[in-house]
Amino acid sequence: DRYETEGGTLSGQQTGYKVETAAFVLPEPVREGYRFAGWTGSNGAVPQTQVVIRRGSTGNRSYRANWQELYGLLKEGPDLNGALKQLSTGTASGIGTSNTVIRRIRTASSVPPGKKTVSVSDYSSPAAVKAYFEEETGTVYLVCETDDLRLPAECQYMFSNLKGLEYLDLSMFGTSGVTNMSNMFNRCEALTGVNLAGTDTSSVTSMSRMFAECTGLSSLDLSSFRTENVKAMYEMFYNDGNLTSVRYGSGFVYRPSCDTGFMYYKCPAPKPSWNGTWSSRGEFFPG
């Protein structure tokens, strides 16, 4: 038998047989970050995870491994928001519901015995993502069989009104597929920091009210942000009265006709050095 593993590895595989060889099952290869989807080749064009070579078989055979990329894709923003709030309080909640009990969101490798969980993965996610809540620390833990966790395209309102959320490390999520970040951290009043290192915003079209009314924020590092496709930054830092330090990168650019209405309203943070002027209400007028 000839095996084409397509990046995977095999161990202890049987590579030959005779007419009298006892029946055996083709071995299962492994590949980091992928789930084995089955063999194709001499067994046909439909992948099969269990291919049996039966006693009496003859002739040369070849098999190619098929793989499914393994990652956890979270629910869309409003759905994740409601699921986390209900998990932590036991009460059905929506994006307009204030929640003060969730203080942190982290990942974990497994669920402790007896802990209640909810599904927080999108229906199309190759790997299931579950969440459980640790009441003593106010921490939501996300659990998945892979470390590759990704945010969905629609992240609007994802953490909105989590008024007890103190810190979030966004770098634990893949962000390359995100297109909408509007209201993502809206009214996270206790938020003092967000790790945005490596955040990919190249496909994002809306950042309206992304950090609006995050009154606990004093600094943000947006050096990884690319905004060439962003059409709306309306009230992006609205009423962030303690935000005095913002670091911008070369990718934080102004797209012609981008809506910047009240972008820095009642926010003392330094403005990006685009070609134009800023009004006292925090609106940008291109030159």
Salt bridges, closest charged atoms under 4 A:
GLU4 OE2 - ARG2 NH1 2.68
GLU4 OE1 - ARG64 NH2 2.83
GLU6 OE2 - ARG64 NH1 2.52
GLU69 OE2 - ARG150 NH2 2.79
GLU145 OE2 - ARG35 NH2 2.91
ASP148 OD2 - ARG150 NH2 2.93
GLU166 OE2 - ARG103 NE 3.97
GLU189 OE2 - LYS163 NZ 3.52
GLU213 OE2 - ARG187 NE 3.49
GLU213 OE2 - ARG209 NH2 2.73
ASP221 OD2 - ARG247 NH1 3.49
GLU228 OE2 - ARG226 NH2 2.54
GLU235 OE1 - ARG209 NH1 2.49
GLU283 OE1 - ARG281 NH2 2.98
